Amino acid sequence: MTEGHRPAAAEVFDAIGADYETAFAGSGAHLDSLNRLLGQLAPHSGILDVGSGTGRPTARTLAAAGHEVLGVDVSPVMVELASHRVPEASFRCADIREFPLEEESFDAVCVYFSLLQMSRDEQRALVHRLAGTLRPGGHLVLATVPLDVEDVSTVFMGQEVRVTSFGPEAFRALVTGAGLTVVHEADTVFTPSRPGAAPEPHLFLHCRR
Ligand SMILES: C[S@@+](CC[C@H](N)C(=O)[O-])C[C@H]1O[C@@H](n2cnc3c(N)ncnc32)[C@H](O)[C@@H]1O
């Protein structure tokens, strides 16, 4: 991470920590998405998990199936939690926007709900770069909250955050603009397991290079 610059997402997710998993890990759509990906991977695939959070359910599910998982997360608290919860995967604490990635080095890349604290240009640029890290035929799985909002202030799990996202059409266009083909999508509503939580829309896109 650049000296003296601490991304807002690091502050927010350091404060939320394990509570994120309690609230969100029960998403059936997230587990379905992981199972769909698992069904398409060759044994011992190399997988990058962007914004790996506590490591559950994503890194744990994929590593338990024998794949080689590298999780990258900007929050030191999340990386510490994930390293303990999923010792069979590797985790690095870094801002994915600055993290060096080799071309054609992964069989799959997962991005579950980790774009929302980036600007629209940053989200586009990152998805484009992630597409390039996939081997030909590789899988990119993205999940987001598909709302047409830009730098809006809100409170998420007790933390003030600024959120940027895209509506469903614009999000699909972002992915196809990166040269990927959407092969499956699931548009769902999920209510986090947390007192007073409101239902939120979740969009999962499964894409191939
Ligand atoms: C909403 S949580 C989702 C965690 C996990 N992907 C899941 O679905 O369970 C978003 C995660 O992305 C991480 N994150 C946000 N911006 C990031 C960035 N620029 N680089 C790396 N990680 C980031 C946060 O620290 C947080 O752990």
The ligand as a Tripos MOL2 file, in Angstrom:
@<TRIPOS>MOLECULE
LIG
   27    29     1     0     0
SMALL
NO_CHARGES

@<TRIPOS>ATOM
      1 C1        -18.2440   -6.5170    1.3530 C.3       1 LIG1
      2 S1        -16.7800   -7.3320    1.8310 S.3       1 LIG1
      3 C2        -16.9020   -8.8910    0.9720 C.3       1 LIG1
      4 C3        -15.9660   -9.9280    1.4930 C.3       1 LIG1
      5 C4        -15.9810  -11.2500    0.7130 C.3       1 LIG1
      6 N1        -15.6450  -11.0690   -0.6750 N.3       1 LIG1
      7 C5        -17.3350  -11.9070    0.8370 C.2       1 LIG1
      8 O1        -18.1600  -11.8010   -0.0800 O.co2     1 LIG1
      9 O2        -17.5820  -12.5440    1.8770 O.co2     1 LIG1
     10 C6        -15.6230   -6.4540    0.7840 C.3       1 LIG1
     11 C7        -14.1710   -6.8170    1.0660 C.3       1 LIG1
     12 O3        -13.3700   -6.2050    0.0460 O.3       1 LIG1
     13 C8        -12.2540   -5.5930    0.6360 C.3       1 LIG1
     14 N2        -11.8380   -4.4840   -0.2260 N.ar      1 LIG1
     15 C9        -12.5180   -3.3520   -0.5330 C.ar      1 LIG1
     16 N3        -11.8030   -2.5650   -1.3440 N.ar      1 LIG1
     17 C10       -10.6200   -3.2350   -1.5720 C.ar      1 LIG1
     18 C11        -9.4480   -2.9430   -2.3210 C.ar      1 LIG1
     19 N4         -9.3190   -1.7810   -2.9910 N.pl3     1 LIG1
     20 N5         -8.4470   -3.8520   -2.3510 N.ar      1 LIG1
     21 C12        -8.5460   -5.0180   -1.6640 C.ar      1 LIG1
     22 N6         -9.6290   -5.3330   -0.9170 N.ar      1 LIG1
     23 C13       -10.6530   -4.4700   -0.8800 C.ar      1 LIG1
     24 C14       -12.7470   -5.1330    2.0070 C.3       1 LIG1
     25 O4        -11.6990   -4.9210    2.9350 O.3       1 LIG1
     26 C15       -13.6720   -6.2690    2.4080 C.3       1 LIG1
     27 O5        -13.0100   -7.2820    3.1310 O.3       1 LIG1
@<TRIPOS>BOND
     1     1     2 1
     2     2     3 1
     3     2    10 1
     4     3     4 1
     5     4     5 1
     6     5     6 1
     7     5     7 1
     8     7     8 2
     9     7     9 1
    10    10    11 1
    11    11    12 1
    12    11    26 1
    13    12    13 1
    14    13    14 1
    15    13    24 1
    16    14    15 ar
    17    14    23 ar
    18    15    16 ar
    19    16    17 ar
    20    17    18 ar
    21    17    23 ar
    22    18    19 1
    23    18    20 ar
    24    20    21 ar
    25    21    22 ar
    26    22    23 ar
    27    24    25 1
    28    24    26 1
    29    26    27 1
@<TRIPOS>SUBSTRUCTURE
     1 LIG1         1 GROUP 0 **** ****
